[in-house]
């Protein structure tokens, strides 16, 4: 995520379909019922899969609730478009083999709704660059007045969290060893050497301009906070799936070591 090579932003409309099926004939065919019971050890009796969950004193209840959670997660992005009571009815009717719509109607509804989701996704994608740009500019205009924040001629903003006393990167292609964390303006993380519990090594020519500019200001032992405008970051392309087009990003960086570029790397 740190590297400056752009990833082409492709618009993709995704419709998540949850399909649960079961075969039952209302207990009329005892042999079929017995075969189904033998296929999977019954979850209706016996100990819980997880102990101590209130109201779920057997595995069937726990599994059923877990499946309900998974369905809800898959539908979260379209929750305003659906009627939960009808989702429940559709699930129950399909399981009972008495659906109120036939396959042709199912397909027609699915195609129409998929087209609606695609149109919405395209609209959001078209508006996102301008929305992110405006949000970034508004944030930076306010942030530059905060105590300790310095704005460079390029528009990069930084704050010294800890000032080191070591050497600074000597050249534009210097190698650096750093610990860092990158987030969006709303705090959403997108990359962190801390999470990997391992510092990262980079040449400053490998990273986005704002990150390179900020690190070149630092002495070994320093820790800075960088606010990188989109034009000094990933620009109109962004870096999907987290960094959107024209997004302003935030980094906390610790400079652990710097050395000249390796001739072999060139």
FENWO-V921276 format. One record per residue. PHI is phi in whole degrees, 0 to 359 (none if undefined). OMEGA is omega in radians with two decimals (999 if undefined). Layout:
phi: (PHI PHI)
omega: (OMEGA OMEGA)
This chain:
phi: (none 290 292 273 302 285 250 295 277 247 279 226 266 238 249 270 247 256 236 239 231 211 248 208 234 56 78 288 257 296 294 295 296 294 296 296 294 285 294 227 305 304 264 282 236 89 284 289 294 234 283 81 271 301 80 229 264 212 294 301 296 294 296 298 294 299 296 300 299 295 298 299 298 290 258 304 291 241 300 285 264 236 253 301 296 283 299 298 293 299 296 295 295 294 298 274 74 224 299 276 236 271 296 295 293 303 296 297 296 298 297 295 288 299 297 294 296 296 297 294 299 293 295 298 297 290 273 297 303 293 296 295 299 296 296 295 296 296 296 294 297 280 294 294 268 290 299 85 271 244 251 274 298 283 108 297 243 214 221 278 270 207 262 272 236 275 286 261 305 274 224 293 251 299 269 226 248 221 250 205 220 245 222 279 298 274 94 295 283 230 194 200 288 297 297 277 57 206 300 249 249 221 271 294 279 271 249 295 304 295 293 298 299 296 292 294 281 269 261 305 101 277 227 240 250 244 248 252 298 302 291 256 241 260 58 290 282 71 219 301 266 264 276 280 297 63 275 277 236 234 231 252 230 250 270 265 197 217 205 298 298 281 303 295 288 279)
omega: (-3.12 -2.97 -2.98 3.13 -3.07 3.01 -3.08 -3.14 -3.14 3.11 3.12 3.05 -3.08 3.02 -3.11 -3.12 3.11 -3.08 3.07 -3.12 3.08 -3.14 3.13 3.13 3.02 3.07 -3.09 3.13 -3.03 -3.14 3.11 3.13 3.13 3.12 3.12 3.14 3.14 -3.06 3.13 3.10 -3.05 3.09 -3.04 -3.08 3.09 -3.08 3.09 3.02 3.09 -3.09 2.89 3.08 -3.08 3.08 -3.13 -3.00 2.99 -3.02 -3.13 3.13 -3.13 3.13 -3.14 3.13 3.11 3.11 3.08 3.09 -3.11 3.09 -3.14 3.12 -3.10 -3.11 -3.00 -3.06 3.14 -3.04 3.14 -3.11 -3.03 3.09 -3.05 -3.14 3.11 3.01 3.13 -3.14 3.13 3.11 -3.12 -3.13 -3.14 3.11 -3.13 3.13 -3.12 3.14 -3.13 3.08 -3.14 -3.07 3.12 3.11 3.08 -3.13 -3.12 3.11 -3.12 -3.13 -3.12 -3.11 3.08 3.11 3.12 3.12 3.13 3.13 3.13 3.14 3.13 3.12 3.13 -3.13 -3.13 -3.10 -2.99 -3.13 3.14 3.14 3.13 -3.14 -3.13 -3.14 3.13 -3.13 3.12 3.14 -3.08 3.12 3.12 -3.04 -3.08 3.11 -3.13 -3.11 3.07 -3.13 3.14 3.11 -3.14 -3.13 -3.12 -3.07 3.05 3.04 3.12 3.12 3.13 3.08 3.06 -3.12 3.11 -3.11 -3.12 -3.12 3.01 3.03 -2.96 -3.06 -3.14 -3.13 -3.14 3.03 3.11 2.98 -3.01 2.81 -3.08 3.04 3.12 3.12 2.94 -3.13 -3.13 3.10 3.12 -3.12 3.04 3.09 -3.13 3.02 3.10 3.14 3.12 3.13 -3.14 3.08 -3.13 3.08 -3.14 2.80 -3.11 3.08 -3.11 -2.97 -3.11 -3.03 -3.12 3.11 3.13 3.14 -3.12 -3.11 3.11 3.07 -2.97 2.95 3.09 -3.07 -3.13 2.97 -3.11 2.95 -3.09 2.97 -2.98 3.08 -3.06 -3.10 3.06 -3.12 -3.06 2.97 -3.07 -3.13 -3.03 3.06 -3.09 0.13 -3.01 -3.08 -3.09 3.11 3.13 -3.11 2.97 -3.09 -3.08 3.07 2.83 -3.03 2.97 3.10 -3.07 -3.05 3.01 3.12 -3.13 3.12 3.12 3.11 -3.14 -3.13 -3.14 999)
